[in-house]
C-alpha cells in the first residue's frame, strides 16, 4: 500500500510524498479538533498551519503524559524521578 510505504520513508522525495504528508497533517488536525476532513481542507492556510502546530504539540504532550504514567505503573511504590535531557537538543543550535 502506498501509505504504508510513505510512512516508512524518512524524507519527502516526490510530489506524491508531499500529498501524503499534507493528508496526514489534515488527518491529525481533524482528529485533534474532532472535525471533518472537509472542514480541515476548507481552512485558510494560516489557520491550517496554526491548527497543525497546536495539534502536534498537544499530541506530543499527551504522549509524554501517557509514557510517564506507564513508567509510574512499572515503578509501583518506588519513588520515580524524571530527568530532562532536552538541553542536549539545544547544544550547537546557538
C-alpha positions, -999 to +999 in steps of 0.1 A: +000+000+000+013+035-009+005+050+025+025+023+044+054+028+020+052+066+026+051+062+064+084+042+063+102+070+044+124+094+063+121+123+038+098+136+012+111+127-023+082+134-046+050+154-052+031+122-042+050+122-009+041+158-003+005+150-010+006+121+015+022+144+041-005+170+037-032+144+040-015+131+072-014+166+087-050+171+077-060+139+095-040+149+126-059+183+127-093+166+121-087+140+148-074+165+173-102+190+169-130+165+162-138+180+128-142+166+093-115+164+067-137+187+046-136+213+073-098+210+075-093+213+038-116+244+038-093+262+063-073+292+052-036+282+050-026+303+081-053+286+102-043+251+089-007+258+099-017+271+134-041+243+140-014+217+129+012+232+153-012+231+183-024+196+174+011+183+171+022+199+204-009+186+222-004+151+209+033+151+219+024+163+254-003+137+257+022+110+246+047+122+272+020+121+299+010+085+289+046+074+290+051+089+325+020+071+337+033+038+322+067+044+340+049+052+372+029+020+370+061+000+364+078+016+394+049+007+417+055+021+451+092+031+444+099+068+440+103+079+405+124+109+393+120+125+359+152+135+341+151+162+315+177+158+288+162+183+264+192+206+269+211+182+247+189+192+218+200+229+223+237+224+221+252+237+189+220+254+179+230+288+193 
